[in-house]
Amino acid sequence: MKNIKFIYSKIILLSALLAFSTVSCERTISDEVKFEINNSTGEIFTDSPIGLGSNFYFPFEGSKATAWTVDEKEGYESQASMRIDVPNVNDPEGNYAGAIFRIDGAGRDLTEYDALTFWAKASRGVTIGGMGFGTDFFEDKYQVALSDLSLSTNWVKYTIPIPDSDKLFDERGMFWYSAGTQGTGGYGYTFWIDDLQFEKLGTIAQPRPTIFNGEDLTLETFIGVTAQMSDLKQTFNLGSGLNQTVSPAPSYYDFKSSDRSVATVNEYGVVNVLSEGTAVITASLANVTAEGSITINSVGDFDLAPIPIRNPNNVVSIFSDTYNSIPVDFFNGYWEPYQTTQSTLFAIDGNNMLSYTNFNFVGNQFSNPTVDASQYSNVHINMYIPKVPANMDFLITIVDFGEDNAQGGGDDSREQIFFDKAIWVEKDWITLEFPITMTNKNNIGQIIYENINFSSLESFYLDNIYFYSE
């Protein structure tokens, strides 16, 4: 899926929720109170846009703004459909196609529906990075994503289940899509969508929500940390018998802390650590208990990483609050089948850091653009280890994608830097700095961190990851 760089911040850092007691009272609703009932129309596009208004199409940043049109010669049992022309990767107007369809006006009441459905086909067999609904470029409070849709050259009906329709009584984000050329060698293609609508199918069953990919995690952390609940999934059984998994926004879930004096979690899935102690965070979705949890072990106050003092003109930042960072594809690629590492982006008093737990190996990838390190041939990383194991043996690998600027294209090169136990200090920030000495370093796209030689390092924190020149 094309990683979308939204114009607004994707990480919401809120202040800690305060526990308080309330006194409830009953009040009769006045006959004069008027309740506004939103339009409950399910249709979004059937031969033409339905009830979206005049200003409803908003492209993602970096996408080709003219990718979407109405094709009046092609349709599913009709004469018109939505046509998306995905550009070549080198198109100067945008290297992918992606946008949202947001109602120009009041939202819709979608509480009676259980799925977004549509018919689709493509000019060739292709996998679309993602589609869904609930993205409005404001809060994206009830966003839902279905990743990796496989399209053929024949019309096929697709179903995106709604995790909890009771939440969607005032929704403006009707549809979104993101499609690139990662699977086509950089060459563009066309796909069509028709009969795009919300439906009540009545055949969607067996909801199985998860958090943290269904795992029970433990995080040693500190007072003042804010962390985002992640890896949220909801799986349904469709009428066809197939299972369909979507990624719901945190606001679909109801989160619960076993000790709100230690840690709270708000409706946006932001955990706030308030004091020393232990709290277990669990969740449910539409009254179904979610598999997975996170145990917060707060060990007290935390010292922040040293603030970098290098001239920003001499730095290309991957992750740092001090410098403006380049776009990053991911800080944890979840490379299957062997990776176990879980990750969280968290902050203390507004200072962002990366946290890795259940560690074996993990990578940061930045492919659009890659880094030309010919002029910035040194690497800086701050690393904090809560507990240094006796057999600590750590490897960092720098990967250059070569002249084709593509991972695994046959001309990649690597440089490996080994660090043994001698340099580490437990519960303190260590500064790692080293030169890049490999010949090819004009298209660096990955930094990989790895346990080696049976090292049992379990968790660590990273900050201030950047390339620099002397």
N, C-alpha and C positions, 0 to 999 in steps of 0.2 A: 504494500500500500504506500502510495506516495505520502511522505510525511508532510503534513500541512503546517505551514507557518501562519498562524492566525495573527491578525492585526492587534488583537487584544491578548492579555496574559492568560496562559492556560493554567497557571498555578495560582490558586487563591490562598493567600496567607491571611488568616483572620485571627483576631485576638482570642484568648482563651474564654470559653464560656464560663460564666459564674454560676455556681449552684445557688439556688434561692428557693424559698418556700412561697407558695401562693395561697391565697384564700379564695376559694371558689364561691360563686353565687349564681343563682338562677335569675334570668331576666326574660320577661316575656317580649317576644319580637313584635314590634309595633306593626299594625296593619298598613302603616304608611311606608314601611320599608319596601323598596323595589329591588328585586334581584334581576340583574342583567343576564340573559341566557344567550350564550354564544352560538353561532351557526354550527350545526353538527354535520354539515355536508362532508361526505367521505371522499368524493372525487377530487383529484388534483389535476390530472390531465387525461381527457378522453377526446381525442382529436384536436383539442385546444386546451389551454390552461383554464381551470375552473375556479372562479372566485378568488384569484390570487391578487387582483388589483393590477395596477399598471407598472409598479416598480417592485418586482419580486425576485429578480435574478441577481445574485451577488457572487461573483467569482472569488475563489480562494487566491490569496497572494501568490504570485508566481505562475498561476495557471493562465491558459489562453482564454481571454475574455470572450472571444467570439466562437468558442467551441460548440455552444448549444444553439440549435435552431429548431424550427418546426418543419418537418419533412412532409409535404403534402402529396407525395407519391408513394409513400411507404407506410404501412400500418398493420396492426394485428386485426384482421377481419374488419379493416376500416381503410380510409384513404389518407390518414395523417398519423404522425407519431412524433415523439421527441427524438431528435437526432443529435448525437454528440460525436464530434470529430476530434479524436485524440491526436495531438500534433506529434511530429517527430521530436526526438529529444533535443535537437539543435535548433528548433524553431525560435527565432528571436522574439516572437510575441508571447512565448510561454512554453515550457517544456512538458506540461501535462494538462489535463482537463479536470477541472473541479469547481464546484459551486454549490451554493445553497439556494433553495426556493423558499422564500419567507413571505408570508402574507403581508401585503401592503394595507394594513388595517387591523381590526380586532382579531384575536386568535379564535380557533375553533374548539368546540367541545368534542373530544374524541373518546369520551368515556364509554361509549357503547360498542367500540370496536376492539378487536384483539390482534390485528395484524395490518401491516402495510403490504400491499401486493402490487405486482405489475408483471407485464409480459416484456421480454427483452430478447434481442438477438444481436449478433455482431457480423462484421464483414469477414471475419476469420475467427477460428477458435482462440479465445483469449480469456485471461483472468483479470477481472476488474478489482482494483485495490480495495475499495470500500464504498458502501452505500448505506443510507439510513435516513433517520429523521430526527427532529428535535434540536437541530443546530440553527441558532438565530443570530449569531454574532453579538449577543448580549451576555447572558449567563450560560447559554447552552445547558440549562439546568436538567433537561430531560432528553439529552442526546442518546441515541441508540446507533450502534455501528454493526453492520454485518460485513465481515472482511472476506476477501478472496472469492468473489462470485465468478463462477466459471460459465462463460457464455459460448454458445455454439452459433452456427449460421442458421439455425431454425428458431422459430418463436417458442419460448419456454416460459412458463409462469413461475415467478419467484415470490417467496413469502418471508417477510421480516416480522417476527412476532413482537408484540408490545409487552414489555416486562410487567407493567402495572398501569392499565388504562385509567384507573381512578385518578392518577396524577395529571392526566392530560385534559383538563377542563378549559384551558385557555392557551392553546399551543399555536404558535405562528410558524415554527420551523417544520414545513411540510415534507421536505426531501433534501438530501444532499448526496453528492457523488464525488469520487476522486479516482481518476484513472490515468495511469502512466504507461510507459513503454518498457518497464523492466523485463517483461517476459517476451518482448518482440524484437529484441536487439536494437532498440531505439527507434523503430519504425512505427509510424502512426497507423491508425485504423479507425473504423467507425462502428458505433453501436447505437441501437434504437431502443426506446422504451415507450410502451403504450399501456393504456388502461391503468394508469398509476392512481391508486386509491387506497383508502383505509376501508377494511371490511370486517364484518363479524362472521368468521368462518365457523366457529363452534367446534373445530376439530383440533385445536391447539391445546395440548395437555401435558401433564407430568412436568411442571416447572422444577428446575434444579438449579437454584442460584449458588454462586460461589464467590468468595473473596480470596485474594492472594492465591488464585488458581486452585482453591480448595485445600491449601496446606495450612497447618497450624504452626505459625512462626513465632519466634521469640526475638525481641529487639531490646538490646541494652542501650538505654538512651539517657537523656539528661533533662533537667528542669529548663523550661523555656523552649523546648523543641516543638516545632509544628511539622507534622508529616502527613502525606496524602495516602489514603487508602487506595490500593492499586490492584490490578489484575482482577477486575470485577467481570464476572461472566454470568449469563443466564441461558440455560439450555432447555428447550422445549421439544416435545415429540409432535411432529406435524401429522396431518391426516394421512399423508403418504406412508407413514411409518418411519420416515427419516428423522433424525435428531438435528435440530438447528440451534446453533450457539451464537448469541449476540453479546455485544459489550455495552452494558447500560451505564449511564452516568451515575455517580454516587447518590444523587438525590432520589433515585428510585428506591434506595435501601433505607431501612431503619436500623441505625447503629446503636449499640449499647455498650457501656463501659461498666465493668464489675466494681470499680471504685472511682467515682467521679472526683474525689479529692486528689487522686493521683493523675488521672488523664480523662479528658472528655473528647468527644468526636461530634462534629456538627453535621448538618444535613448535606454539606458539600463533601463529606468524607475527610475533613481536615482534623487530625488528631492534635490536641494541645496537651503537652505534659506540664503539670502544674506543681508537682511536689515529688519528693523521694518516696519510692514504694513500688507496688506492683498492681497493674490493672490489666484485665483481659478484655479485648475489644472483639465483639461478635456482631452479627448482622442478620437481618431477615429481609425478604423482599415479598411484598404482597402476602404477608403472614406465613411465608414458608421460610424456615430457618436455613440460612446460607451455610454451606460447608466451608470451613476455613476459619481462622482466627489469628489474632496477633496478641501476644503477651508483652506488655510494656513493662520492662524493668528499669525504672528510673533510679539512677545511682547518685543523683545530686546535680551540682552545678558543673558546667562544662567550659573549658578554655577554648576560645575560637582559634582558627588557624591564623598564622601571621599575615598581616595585610601586605600584599605585594607593593613594591615601590618603584618598579621599573617603568620607564617611559612608555606610555601606551603605543607610541609610534614604533616601538621595537618589539611589540608583542602581537601574536595571533592567538586569541583566547578560545579554548574549547569550553571551559566552565570556570567562571569566576564572577563574583559581584563587583570586583574592582574594575574589570575591563569589559568592553562590549564584545560578546562572544559571537562566533560565526554560527550559522545554522548547524544543528546536530541531528542526524537521523535517529540515533538512540544512544542512551547511556547503558542500556542492557538489552542486547539483542535476543536473549533467550534462545541461544543456538542449540538446536536439538541434535541428537537425542540425549546428550550426556551432561549438559549444563544443569546445575542445581541452584545457581546463584539467584537470589531475590534482591530487589533493589527498591529504595525509597528516596525520593527527594524531600529533604526536610530542612527546616530553618530554625535558628535560635535568634530571637530578637531581630529578625529580618535578614540574617546572614544565612545564605543557602549553602547546603552541602549535599554530597551524595553518600548514601549509606548502602553497604552491601552486606548481606547475611547469607548463611548457608552456602558459603563461598567454595567454589572449585575453580572456575574461570569466568571471566566476563569481559565484554568489549565495549568501547565507545566508538561509534562510527560517524564520520562526517564526510559524506561523498558529494554533496552539492552545496558549496564547492569543496573539493579536496584542498589540502594545504600545500602550498609551494614553500617547502622548508629550505630552499637553496639560500635564502636570505635570513631565515629564522631557524638555524640549525642546532638549537638547543631545546631541551624539554625541561619544564618545571612542573612538579607535582607535590602537593602537600598531602601527607597520609597520616592517619591516626588509627592506632590499633588498641582496642580496649584490653585484649589479652594476647600476648605474644607467645605462641606455642614453642616448646623446646626444640621441635624439629622444623622451625620456620625456614622455608626456602621459597623465594618469590621471584617470579619472572615477569618482566614487562616487554612486550613485543610491539615495535612500530612497523606498520604495514604501508608500503607504497603501492598504489594500484597500477603504476606503469603508464606508458604513453597512451594506452587505450582508455585510461581514466575509469576503469571498471574492475570491480573485485572479481578475482578468479579468471581474468581474461587471458592468462597465460604468460603475462609479463610482470606479474607482481614480484616484489622483493621485500625482504624482512630484515629487521635488525633486532637482536635480542639482548636484553640487559638483565643480568642476574644479581640478586640481592640476597645475601645470607643473613642469618639471625644476628650477626654481630652489630649491625647498624641500628637495630630497632630499639626503641625505648617504649615500654608499656605505658599507655594512657598519657601520651604526649604527641604533639605534632612533629613529624619528621619531614624535612625538606629533601626531596629527591631531585637532583639536577644532573643531566648528562648530555653529551653531544650526540648528534646523529651523524654517524660516520659512513653509512652506506652510500654507494655511488648514486643511486636513483632516489631522490627525495623531493621531486617536483610535484608529486600527486599523492601525498600521504593522506590516507583515508581512515585508518584505524589505530587505536591504542588498545592492546589486549593485556589483561592482568591475569596471572595464573599461579595456582599452587603447583609446585613441582616436587619431585622426589618424595612423594607421600607427605608433604607438608600438611598440617592440620589446622591452618589458619581458618577461622570460621567467619569473622566479621571485621570490617574496617570502614573508615570514612575517608573521602577524598574531597579536596578543595583546590582551587587555583591550578587548574590543568591548562597549561599554555605552552606554546613555542615562543622562543625569543632569540634575539640577536644581542651580542655583546656591545 
